[in-house]
Amino acid sequence: MSPTNIRPAKGYYSEVEAAASLGVSIDKLRSLIRSHIVHGDDEMLYVASATYQPSDLLILRMMLNARQHSPQAEPVSAVESEAVAETVGTV
């Protein structure tokens, strides 16, 4: 059996790509990050230049799903927020 040519998964996503992958606008992505990840407007300055890993998108997708299924969704825990923030590079 010969090996097939499988394209490796993308290692990182720009803000535009992350929003498109999640099916949301850039404004909604920034709102999600602002409400769950960054700890102030000064940290928000780094979001536009941030890159997102597939694991970041997974967590962001979970947060979006929680918001959609519960109008008064609980914010994610500090541990989860810190994990995403470290990956995004805002902490």
C-alpha positions as CSV (number, residue, x, y, z in Angstrom):
1,M,0.0,0.0,0.0
2,S,1.5,3.3,-1.0
3,P,1.3,6.3,1.3
4,T,-1.3,8.9,0.3
5,N,-0.6,12.5,0.1
6,I,-2.4,14.0,3.1
7,R,-2.1,17.7,3.6
8,P,-1.1,18.4,7.2
9,A,-3.7,20.2,9.3
10,K,-3.2,24.0,9.5
11,G,-1.1,24.9,12.5
12,Y,-2.4,28.4,13.1
13,Y,-5.2,30.7,12.0
14,S,-5.3,34.5,11.6
15,E,-8.1,36.4,13.2
16,V,-10.0,36.5,9.9
17,E,-9.5,32.8,9.4
18,A,-10.5,32.0,12.9
19,A,-13.7,34.0,12.7
20,A,-14.5,32.3,9.3
21,S,-13.8,28.8,10.7
22,L,-16.1,29.5,13.6
23,G,-18.8,31.0,11.4
24,V,-18.9,34.3,13.1
25,S,-18.0,37.9,12.3
26,I,-14.7,39.3,13.5
27,D,-16.7,41.6,15.8
28,K,-18.4,38.6,17.4
29,L,-15.0,36.8,17.7
30,R,-13.5,39.8,19.5
31,S,-16.6,40.1,21.7
32,L,-16.2,36.4,22.7
33,I,-12.5,37.0,23.5
34,R,-13.2,40.2,25.3
35,S,-15.9,38.6,27.5
36,H,-14.0,35.4,28.3
37,I,-10.2,35.7,27.8
38,V,-8.7,39.2,27.9
39,H,-8.6,41.1,31.2
40,G,-8.8,44.7,29.8
41,D,-8.9,46.9,26.8
42,D,-5.1,47.1,26.7
43,E,-4.8,43.4,26.2
44,M,-7.4,43.6,23.4
45,L,-4.8,45.5,21.3
46,Y,-3.0,42.1,20.9
47,V,-6.0,40.2,19.6
48,A,-6.0,41.6,16.0
49,S,-2.4,40.4,15.6
50,A,-2.9,37.1,17.4
51,T,-2.8,33.8,15.8
52,Y,-5.0,31.0,16.9
53,Q,-4.1,27.3,17.1
54,P,-6.7,24.5,16.4
55,S,-7.1,24.0,20.1
56,D,-8.0,27.7,20.5
57,L,-10.7,27.3,17.9
58,L,-12.0,24.2,19.7
59,I,-12.3,26.1,23.0
60,L,-13.8,29.1,21.3
61,R,-16.3,26.9,19.5
62,M,-17.3,25.3,22.8
63,M,-17.8,28.8,24.3
64,L,-20.0,29.8,21.3
65,N,-22.1,26.6,21.7
66,A,-22.6,27.3,25.4
67,R,-23.8,30.8,24.6
68,Q,-26.2,29.5,22.0
69,H,-27.7,26.9,24.2
70,S,-28.0,29.0,27.3
71,P,-28.9,32.7,27.1
72,Q,-27.3,33.2,30.5
73,A,-24.3,30.9,30.0
74,E,-21.8,30.8,32.8
75,P,-18.4,32.2,31.8
76,V,-15.6,29.7,31.4
77,S,-13.4,29.0,34.3
78,A,-10.3,31.0,34.9
79,V,-8.2,28.0,34.1
80,E,-9.7,27.6,30.7
81,S,-9.5,31.4,30.0
82,E,-5.8,31.4,31.0
83,A,-5.1,28.4,28.7
84,V,-6.5,30.2,25.7
85,A,-4.9,33.5,26.6
86,E,-1.5,32.0,26.9
87,T,-1.9,30.4,23.5
88,V,-3.1,33.6,22.0
89,G,-0.2,35.4,23.7
90,T,-2.2,38.0,25.7
91,V,-1.0,36.9,29.1
